[in-house]
Amino acid sequence: MPWIETVPYADATGRLKTLYDRVKGPGNAVDNIMAMHSLRPHSMEGHMALYKAALHHSGNTLPKWLLETLGVWVSALNACDYCVEHHFAGLRRLLKDDARADAIRCAIEARDPDAVPLTDAQKQALRYAEKLTVNPSTVAESDVAALRSAGFTDGEILEINQVTAYFAYANRTVLGLGCSTDGDVLGLSPGDSDDPGNWNHS
């Protein structure tokens, strides 16, 4: 049970019901992380807008599976099992290579970015995300320069930064309010990247 009151889908009315209908998945399922916002629907709206923009927007050029990998990495560093489980399921679905997905997770659980089956540039993105997560005040311009030298454009560096920052927010929402995966369907996401306003999970 979460540590604060949440409103079930069946009891939602008004603005909350409208937002639940935008974020729900099959069978009217609403992820628990979204239900955590049910007493303040405006914060759910802000959360979903940020989530969709950071991970599921057609304006991003990095592959979604890589963005999800960064999310799993950051969530593991923050010991947020809820987000690890949800976003690893999404990563596995997007990657369409279960053996590679399992190898990624194994390396993440070992906290060994060098062992992750990624390119050197992608490993550099993990190192940046780790530093920004664990020691944010030590991040320097040289860390961004290292990403640029690895081949990322400045826009892609922004994507890496925003996914890392989003998961700092999401992890603390979950960990600070006792959110669990009980009853959630893992791995669903708002997949229509061409429509920023489409938040339905499938």
C-alpha positions in Angstrom: 0.0 0.0 0.0 1.3 3.5 -0.8 2.0 5.8 2.1 -0.5 8.4 1.0 -4.1 8.1 -0.1 -4.7 7.4 -3.8 -8.0 7.5 -5.7 -8.8 4.3 -7.7 -9.8 4.6 -11.3 -13.4 3.5 -10.5 -13.8 6.4 -8.0 -12.2 9.2 -10.1 -14.3 12.1 -11.2 -13.8 15.4 -13.0 -10.3 16.4 -14.0 -8.7 13.3 -12.4 -11.0 11.0 -14.4 -10.1 12.9 -17.6 -6.4 12.5 -16.9 -6.8 8.8 -15.8 -8.5 8.2 -19.2 -5.5 9.8 -20.9 -2.8 7.7 -19.1 -4.6 4.4 -18.7 -3.7 1.1 -20.3 -5.7 -2.0 -21.1 -8.5 -2.8 -18.7 -8.5 0.8 -17.4 -5.2 0.1 -15.6 -3.4 3.2 -14.3 0.2 2.7 -13.3 0.7 3.2 -9.6 3.2 6.0 -10.1 0.4 8.0 -11.9 -2.1 7.2 -9.1 0.4 8.7 -6.6 -0.6 12.1 -8.1 -4.4 11.5 -7.8 -4.9 14.1 -5.0 -3.2 16.7 -7.1 -4.1 16.0 -10.8 -2.2 19.0 -12.0 1.1 17.3 -10.9 0.1 14.1 -12.8 -0.4 16.3 -15.9 3.1 17.8 -15.4 4.7 14.4 -14.8 3.2 12.9 -17.9 4.1 15.8 -20.1 7.8 15.6 -18.9 7.9 11.8 -19.2 6.5 11.8 -22.8 8.9 14.6 -23.9 11.9 13.0 -22.3 11.4 9.4 -23.5 8.6 9.1 -26.0 8.7 12.1 -28.4 9.4 12.1 -32.1 11.7 15.0 -31.7 14.3 12.8 -29.9 16.9 11.2 -32.2 18.5 8.7 -29.8 16.8 5.2 -30.0 14.1 4.7 -27.4 15.7 1.5 -26.1 18.9 3.4 -25.3 16.8 6.1 -23.4 15.1 3.3 -21.5 18.6 1.7 -20.8 19.6 5.1 -19.3 16.4 5.1 -17.2 17.1 1.6 -15.9 20.7 2.5 -15.1 19.7 5.7 -13.2 16.9 3.9 -11.4 19.3 1.1 -10.3 21.8 3.7 -9.0 18.9 5.2 -7.0 17.8 1.7 -5.8 14.3 2.3 -7.3 13.1 -1.2 -8.0 9.7 0.1 -9.3 11.3 2.0 -12.2 13.9 -0.6 -12.8 11.2 -3.3 -13.3 8.9 -1.1 -15.4 11.5 0.3 -17.7 13.5 -2.9 -18.1 10.3 -4.5 -19.3 10.0 -1.6 -21.8 13.6 -1.9 -22.8 13.2 -5.6 -23.4 10.2 -5.0 -25.6 11.8 -2.2 -27.6 15.2 -4.0 -28.1 13.6 -7.2 -29.4 16.7 -9.1 -28.3 16.1 -10.9 -24.9 19.7 -12.1 -24.6 21.1 -8.7 -25.1 18.5 -7.1 -22.7 19.4 -9.7 -20.0 23.1 -8.9 -20.5 22.4 -5.2 -20.1 20.5 -5.8 -16.9 23.2 -8.1 -15.5 25.9 -5.4 -16.1 23.6 -2.8 -14.6 23.0 -4.9 -11.5 26.8 -5.4 -11.2 27.2 -1.6 -11.5 29.7 -2.2 -14.3 29.0 0.1 -17.3 32.1 -1.3 -19.1 30.4 -4.8 -19.2 27.2 -3.5 -20.8 26.8 -4.7 -24.4 26.8 -1.2 -25.8 29.1 0.9 -28.0 31.8 3.0 -26.4 29.8 6.1 -27.0 26.7 4.6 -25.3 28.9 3.5 -22.4 30.1 7.1 -22.2 26.4 8.2 -21.9 26.0 5.8 -18.9 29.1 7.3 -17.2 27.7 10.8 -17.6 24.3 9.7 -16.2 26.0 8.0 -13.3 28.0 11.1 -12.4 25.0 13.3 -12.7 23.0 10.9 -10.5 25.5 10.1 -7.8 27.6 13.3 -7.7 25.8 16.0 -9.6 27.8 18.9 -8.3 31.0 17.4 -9.8 29.7 17.3 -13.3 31.9 19.7 -15.4 32.0 21.0 -19.0 34.6 18.3 -19.7 31.9 15.7 -19.1 29.8 17.2 -21.8 32.8 17.5 -24.1 33.5 13.8 -23.6 30.0 13.0 -24.9 30.6 15.3 -27.8 33.9 13.6 -28.6 32.1 10.3 -28.4 30.0 11.4 -31.3 26.8 12.7 -29.7 25.3 16.0 -31.0 24.5 18.7 -28.5 20.8 17.9 -29.0 21.5 14.2 -28.1 23.5 15.3 -25.1 20.4 17.2 -24.0 18.3 14.0 -24.4 20.8 12.1 -22.2 20.6 14.9 -19.6 16.9 15.1 -19.6 16.3 11.3 -19.3 18.8 11.3 -16.4 17.0 14.2 -14.8 13.6 12.8 -15.4 14.4 9.6 -13.6 15.8 11.5 -10.6 12.4 13.0 -10.3 10.4 9.7 -11.0 12.6 7.7 -8.6 12.1 10.1 -5.8 8.3 10.3 -6.4 8.2 6.5 -6.1 10.7 6.1 -3.2 9.3 9.0 -1.2 5.7 7.9 -1.3 5.9 4.1 -1.0 4.9 3.3 -4.6 5.0 -0.4 -5.5 4.4 -2.4 -8.6 1.5 -4.3 -7.0 -1.2 -4.6 -9.7 0.7 -2.8 -12.4 1.2 -4.2 -15.9 5.0 -3.8 -16.5 6.5 -2.4 -19.6 3.6 -0.4 -21.0 4.4 3.0 -22.4 2.8 5.9 -24.4 4.1 4.6 -27.6 2.7 7.1 -30.1 5.7 9.4 -30.3 4.2 11.5 -33.1 1.4 12.8 -30.8 2.8 14.5 -27.7 -0.8 14.6 -26.3 -1.4 10.9 -26.6 -0.5 9.4 -23.2 -2.4 6.1 -23.4 -0.2 3.2 -22.3 -0.1 0.1 -24.5 
